[in-house]
Amino acid sequence: MGCACGTSKDGKVAGCNNNGACQTGGCNKMNVFDWLSNMEMPTQDAFNVVEVRFKNGRKDFYRNIDKLNLTTGDAVIVEIPNGHHLGYVSLQGELVRLQMQKKKIANDNEIKKIYRLAHTKDLEKFEEVKKRELPTLYRTREIVRELKLNMKLSDVEYQADNTKAIFYYSAEDRVDFRELIKILAGEFKIRVEMRQISLRQEAGRLGGIGVCGRELCCSTWLGDFKNVATSAARYQNLSLNPSKLSGQCGRLKCCLNYELETYMEALQHIPKIETPLLTEQGEARLQKTDIFKKIMWFGFSEENTWYPLNVDRVNQILELNRAGKKPATLIIDVAEAKVPVQTLNSDLERLDKKYQRPGKKKNKKRKNKKRNPNQPRNQG
């Protein structure tokens, strides 16, 4: 499905070319791939509920009572309480049934219907209505500041019939906005609906680029937000730095849960080090663990060197410590017996005596021989 921004009069999609920063909510936000679209399905038993996408990825289910020939990306006019709205078909067929089961939505009479396909006049009128959203957003923020309400207004969505507007806001505490609704209804001449959203949903509606360099998961494909705890960062040996673990919403990043199960499975084979390893050199404390390579680094307090040990060696040292024994080092259990230096020197002295040259002995005898006093000295 292409970008729904800048639709021309002939019905073709022109696109806004904002590279993911589109503010109208029509640039492939929360898109899905219908992998059953090219498969032959029984036409008489085709599921008649269609998933329709609105601004900033908001989706809802509507019933195709008139059996319209719809295609993913088509603009349709749908039924809403006290009016109608314009949306785009995002999913249809059996995958919609699975999505309804996943979100626990009953297939009953509460599901609204699709009126018809949107005409060119509907699209033009909807473009005119959307031009009111930004001025309304800025003016409403001024009114909120004047009333001193503790709330953050993030987005405004007008209906296609220009009779109602939904104001999305986030707040930590309960807000009394009865006076605000009266002012907005009198100034903009519309019906007002205040809808509170979480900080994660707010980040998904606004969009942005994450630290990974890609668009935010919450604004592209992630629809269900699960609780993220700090224990997820501990299991993955991440630094507990709030500035690095927090996303643009100010909460812990949703991606901390993506690989958590893999880390939990790998940690089952790594021993828990509650006390330092005892060796004859001293106490070795755990410094770092490579979970997937199963290598643990230990270091002594008086040294700056870290020694890498595999998991089998660490378990072996733990068993020795439980038995009251200490290995010689982290690498070996028993120190090698040192040969005394005197023993090595005695072997060398024995060899020198055995293979000593005879000429040296004669010279020693000649030096020690006493001279005859009656013998004349050599006067030469």
ABEGO torsion letter per residue (X at the ends): XBBABGBBAAGBBAEAGAGGABAAGABGBGBBBBAAAABBBBAAABBABBBBBBBGGBBBBBBBAAGBBBBBGBBBBBBBBGEBBBBBBABBEAAAAAAAAAAGBBBBAABBBBABBBBAAAAAAAAAAAAAAAAAAAAAAAAAAAAGBBBBBABBBBBAAGABBBBBBBBABBBBAAAAAAAAAAAAGBBBBBBBBBAAAAAAAAEEBBAAGBBBAAAAABABBBBBBAAAAAAAGBBBBAAAABBAAGBBBAAAAAAAAAAAAAAAABBBBABBBBBAAEBBBBABBBAAAGBBBBBBAABABBBBBBAAAAAAAAAAAAAGBBBABAABABBBBBBBAAAAAAAAAAAAAAABBAAAAAAAAAAABBBBAABBBBAX
